[in-house]
Amino acid sequence: MCGRFSMALETDDVRTALALGQVPESWKPRYNVAPTQTVAAVSDVNTRDVVMLRWGLVPFWAKDPSIGSRMINARSETLTEKTSFKKLLSRRRCLILADGFFEWQKVSGTTKGSIPFYFSLKDGEPFGFAGLWDQWADKANPGESALTTCTIITCAANALVADVHERMPVILSGDRMWQWLQAESEVEALSLLRPVDPTLMRAWQVSRRVNDVSNDDPAILETV
């Protein structure tokens, strides 16, 4: 799964790197993004404007938004089988902007807990996680604004990530980012949901400070 990631670039840097449109004034570098927090995303391939979504999908049919904390990821292999994701695949795809992610390696025979690792592209450039989004409205309070949420799609881990965890987020960069948004069929969209080439990635161990969501500073990404 993907339970934490970073988007540590300044506004101008990420806009230039990804050829984005408008970026909200609320944008700021993030080093330890956690579920239920606000994330930067792009859903319109034409404008490429950045919108802020809540991480943790709340389907439009949900009774209340608490379900979002359990739907931070969607498995690529079962998207067309799950009611929550099937319709979104054809009409509500998005890119969740990031420049790296964390995974934890389980260590047997120790009481120290899992070891966190950080993964990014070797060139340090930002990219997009393949994602889906939806809107939920509180029927009990029709005057309230709709809640727009998202989930990160995961796939089987590549050779680099597999040493730490069996799953990884689908990373899209370059033209594949925009192909994901403009794919005209489910088949075309699904063909993009594969592990990124491990030779394009790097990884290192980081401090267990990342386990605490209140820690959100550059030191989170330092190697230990």
N, C-alpha and C positions, 0 to 999 in steps of 0.2 A: 504494500500500500504506500501511499504518499501522505504523510501526516504533518510535515513541516517543509517549508521552502524559504528561499530568499529572493528579494528583488531589490538589490542594494545599489542601484544606479540612480544618479540624479536625473531630473526630468529631461533636460536637454540631451543628455547622453543616450538615454533609452529612446527618445524620440528620433534622434539621428540614426542610431544603430538599426532600428526596426522600421524606419520610414513611416512613423505613425502620424496621425492627424492631431486633433486636439487632445490635450492631457489635462485632467482636472487639477485645480489649484491645490487640492488636498493631497496630491501626490507627495510622497516622501520616501526615501530609501528605507527598506525593511530588511532585517537580517534574520528574523525568526518568526515567519508568518505561520499562524496556527488556525485550525478549524474554527469556524463561526466568526472569524475576523473578516474585515473587508479586504478584497484583493482587486488588483487592476486587471481588466480584461478587454478584449476586442471582439465584437460580434459582427461588425459591418465591414466587409471586405473593401467596400468602395471608399468610405470616409476614413477608415482605420482609426476612428476616434476611440480613446480609452474611456471605459466606463468602470465604475466601482460596484462590485457585486459581493454578496456575502458568501463565504466559502462553506458549503454544506447544503446540498440541494433540497429544497422544499417543493415537492411536486404541487401542481395547481390543485390537485384533488385532496391534499392532506388536510386533516382536521385541525392541526395546529403546527406551528413551525418547529417544534422540538425535534421532529424527525430529521431535520437537517444535520444535526450532530452525528447521525449514523450514516449519512450519505455523502461523505466527503470524497469518496472514490467510486468509480464505476469500472468494472472489469470489461476490457475490450472484447473478450471472447463471448460475452453474454448480453451485449447491448441490445441485440434484436429480440432477446427472449424476455427481458424485464419490462414490465408495464411502465415503470418510472422513466425509462430511458428510450424506448423504441421510437416514440413519436418525436422526441427531441433530436434524435440522430438525423432526421430528415429536415428539420426546420429550425432547430435552436442549438447550433454548434457555436463554440467560442474558443478563443485562445486566452489562457490565463498566463500573464506575463511573469517571467521568473529569470533568474540567472544561476540558480542552483537549487539543490534539494538535499534533505537529510534522510538517512536510513540508519537503523540500529541493528547491530550484529549481536545475536544471542551468544552468550558464552557459557558453556556447560561447566559444571564443577566449581562455580564461583558464586559468591553472594553479592558481588559488586554490581550486578545488573548488566544490561546490554550496553554495548559501546557504540556511540554515535559517530557516523561518518558523513562527510559532506561531498557531494558530487556536482560537478559543473562541466561545461565544455572546456576543452583545453585552451581555446582562445579567449576565454572569459566573457564572451559575448552573451547578451540576453537572448531568450528564445520564448516560445510559447508552449505551455502544456496543452494538449488537446483536451477540450472541455465541453460540457453541455450546460445550458442554463434554462431556468424556468421562472415564472412569476406566480406568486401566491397571494391571494387576497383574503383577508379575514372577513368571512361572511357575517360574523356576529357584529362587526364594526365596519360597515360599508364605507364610512367616511375616511377610513385609514388608507394611507398610501400602500400600493402593492409592494411586496417584498420580492426583490430579484436576487436569485441565488444561483450557485454553480457547483459543479463537481468536476474533479480531475479524473481523466481516463487513465487507467493503468494497463500494463501489458506484462508479459513474462520478462524477467530481468535479462539484460545482456551479460556477456562474460565478465565484465568489470563489476557490475552491481551484484551479480549472483553470489559473489564471495561474501556479501553482507546480508542480502535479502533476496527472496525469490521473485519479488515484484518490483516494478519501477514505473514512474509516470511516463506517458508517451510524450517525448520531446520532439517538437517540430521547429525547424529553423529554415531560414532562406525561403525559397518558393513554396516549400511544403506547408508553411504556416498559412499562406493565403489559399493554397489548394484545399486545405481542410475547410476553410470557410465557404469556398465557392463550389465545392463538389456538388454535382447535379444529381447524384444517385447515392444510395446507401452503399452499394458495392464500391464505388469510387472512394467514398469517405472511409470505409472500413479498411481499404487497402493501405491507408496511410498510418494505421494504428499498429506499428511494429516497433521493436526496440531500436534505439539509435545505435549507430556503429560505435562499439566500445573504444575503438582507436581514436575517436574524436573527443573522448572524455578523460577526466582526471578525478582523483579522489584522495581524501586524507582524513585522518581521525581528528575529531574536534572535542572540545570540552563538554562534560555533562551539563554545563550551564544551559545548553540548548533545551534541556528537559523542562526548564522553568519558562513558561511563556512570557513572564514579565521581563526576562532578559532579551533585549532587542537592540544590540549594539554591535559594532564592527568586530569586537573581540570574539564574538560567537563563531566567526568563520576562521579563526586562527587555528593552525595545526598544533597538536599536542603530541 
